[in-house]
C-alpha cells in the first residue's frame, strides 16, 4: 500500500537545499522572525549562519582602521559567497567564528549543510551572487528609536560594551547603514517594520508588545490560501487586551507595497486556528508554537504568517522541481 509522504518528509528526501536570507541592521531582531521556521522543522533540518562570522577584522582592528562592520570592505563577502554556494550544493564547510564577547575570532568549525539554511546578517542580499542563492528573503526594518533601544540593551548586557562605546558606534555607523544595508530593503521578498505600540511605548520593554507590519507585493506564487479566523463572540465577550489589525498601503524608497499590521495582544485561540490551517495544508504536525499561553502578541502572529509565506515558496519550488 502506497504511503503519502508528509511535506516535512518530502523536504528531508529532496536533494534541494532551501536558503532563507534575512537582512537588516545589527540588533534589529532578525533572528526573532525566523523562529517559527526553526520550531516547525527542527534542528535536524534547519541551520543558521550569522554573517558576523565573516567579518574581515576583529573589533580592535576595526577601531584602528576606523571602519564599521556595516561597510562591505570590513567583511569577507567572497568567502561567504563561496561557502553558501557549497552549502547549497549539500557540501559541508569550515565556517569562521567571530566571538562577540571578546571581539576576536575563534578557530573555524566544521559546518554541515542541511535542508533549510537561514542566513542572517548585514549583507545577506548585498551581492548579486548572494541574492541568486537565496530562495526567500526578508528585510527587518525597525524604527530607529526601537532599533537603538534594542541594540543598546544587547551590547551593554551581552557584548560587554560601555555606554559611551554604544553611543559612539550608533553615531559612527549610521552613514554606512544608509549606504550599504538599508538599500537591501528593495531586494527582499518581504519587509518587516517594527514600531512602538500605539497602546504605549513602555509595552515594548515590559511585555514585548510592538506594532509589527509585514510589507510585500501581491503574491504571484500562492499554492494554497490560509484563513485567519476570528471568533467575534469570544472577542467581544472575553478579550481582555487591546489589539488592532490593519491592511494599508506602505511606501519605501523603491516601491509601493501592501502592509499587514498587527498591534497589541490577541487571544491564543485566534492564532491556534491559523496554526491548524498551516498544519492541514502542509502536513506538518503539530504546529503549536504558543501552546499554554493565554495571549499572543503582534511579533508572534507575524512570525507565523511569515513562516507560511516561506513554506508556500518551498512548496512552489518543490512542485516545479518535480515537474522538471
Protein Blocks (a to p, Z undefined) as FASTA:
>chain_A
ZZdddfklmmmmpmbdcddddeddehilmmmmmmmmmmmnopmlgccddfklmpfbdfkl
mmmnopafklmklpcfklmmmmmmmmmnopacddddddfknopacddddddddfbdcddd
fklmmpmklmmmpmbdcdddddfklmmmmmmmmmmmmnopafklmmmmmmmmmmmmmmmm
mmmmmmpfbdcdddddfkbjklmmmnopacddddddddfkbfbdcdddddfklmmmmmmb
dcdddddddddfkbccdddddehjddfklmmmmmmmmmmmnopacddfkgoiabdcfklm
mmmmmmmmmmmmmmmmmmmmmmZZ
